[in-house]
């Protein structure tokens, strides 16, 4: 049986990881280009 709640939890986890990867990439790009806030 397909567990919809488990699938939704997995999706949330994946989206969170993706958001973290994007955030880290943006921070790396900002620091490597000499941008300072």
ChimeraX commands (.cxc) that place a marker at each C-alpha (Angstrom):
marker #1 position 0.00,0.00,0.00 radius 0.5
marker #1 position 1.26,3.44,-0.93 radius 0.5
marker #1 position 1.80,5.57,2.19 radius 0.5
marker #1 position 0.85,9.12,1.24 radius 0.5
marker #1 position 1.95,10.62,4.56 radius 0.5
marker #1 position 5.38,9.00,4.33 radius 0.5
marker #1 position 5.74,10.22,0.75 radius 0.5
marker #1 position 4.76,13.74,1.80 radius 0.5
marker #1 position 7.28,13.65,4.66 radius 0.5
marker #1 position 10.00,12.50,2.24 radius 0.5
marker #1 position 9.10,15.33,-0.13 radius 0.5
marker #1 position 9.32,17.89,2.67 radius 0.5
marker #1 position 12.73,16.53,3.59 radius 0.5
marker #1 position 13.93,16.66,-0.02 radius 0.5
marker #1 position 12.69,20.24,-0.44 radius 0.5
marker #1 position 14.45,21.24,2.78 radius 0.5
marker #1 position 17.71,19.72,1.56 radius 0.5
marker #1 position 17.33,21.44,-1.81 radius 0.5
marker #1 position 16.68,24.78,-0.12 radius 0.5
marker #1 position 19.79,24.30,2.01 radius 0.5
marker #1 position 21.87,23.46,-1.07 radius 0.5
marker #1 position 20.61,26.57,-2.88 radius 0.5
marker #1 position 21.28,28.72,0.19 radius 0.5
marker #1 position 24.81,27.37,0.56 radius 0.5
marker #1 position 25.49,27.87,-3.16 radius 0.5
marker #1 position 24.27,31.46,-2.92 radius 0.5
marker #1 position 26.44,32.11,0.13 radius 0.5
marker #1 position 29.48,30.61,-1.61 radius 0.5
marker #1 position 28.85,32.69,-4.71 radius 0.5
marker #1 position 28.42,35.84,-2.64 radius 0.5
marker #1 position 31.61,35.27,-0.66 radius 0.5
marker #1 position 33.66,34.28,-3.71 radius 0.5
marker #1 position 32.60,37.44,-5.56 radius 0.5
marker #1 position 33.71,39.58,-2.63 radius 0.5
marker #1 position 30.20,40.65,-1.68 radius 0.5
marker #1 position 29.93,41.73,1.95 radius 0.5
marker #1 position 26.85,42.88,3.78 radius 0.5
marker link #1:1,2 radius 0.2
marker link #1:2,3 radius 0.2
marker link #1:3,4 radius 0.2
marker link #1:4,5 radius 0.2
marker link #1:5,6 radius 0.2
marker link #1:6,7 radius 0.2
marker link #1:7,8 radius 0.2
marker link #1:8,9 radius 0.2
marker link #1:9,10 radius 0.2
marker link #1:10,11 radius 0.2
marker link #1:11,12 radius 0.2
marker link #1:12,13 radius 0.2
marker link #1:13,14 radius 0.2
marker link #1:14,15 radius 0.2
marker link #1:15,16 radius 0.2
marker link #1:16,17 radius 0.2
marker link #1:17,18 radius 0.2
marker link #1:18,19 radius 0.2
marker link #1:19,20 radius 0.2
marker link #1:20,21 radius 0.2
marker link #1:21,22 radius 0.2
marker link #1:22,23 radius 0.2
marker link #1:23,24 radius 0.2
marker link #1:24,25 radius 0.2
marker link #1:25,26 radius 0.2
marker link #1:26,27 radius 0.2
marker link #1:27,28 radius 0.2
marker link #1:28,29 radius 0.2
marker link #1:29,30 radius 0.2
marker link #1:30,31 radius 0.2
marker link #1:31,32 radius 0.2
marker link #1:32,33 radius 0.2
marker link #1:33,34 radius 0.2
marker link #1:34,35 radius 0.2
marker link #1:35,36 radius 0.2
marker link #1:36,37 radius 0.2
view
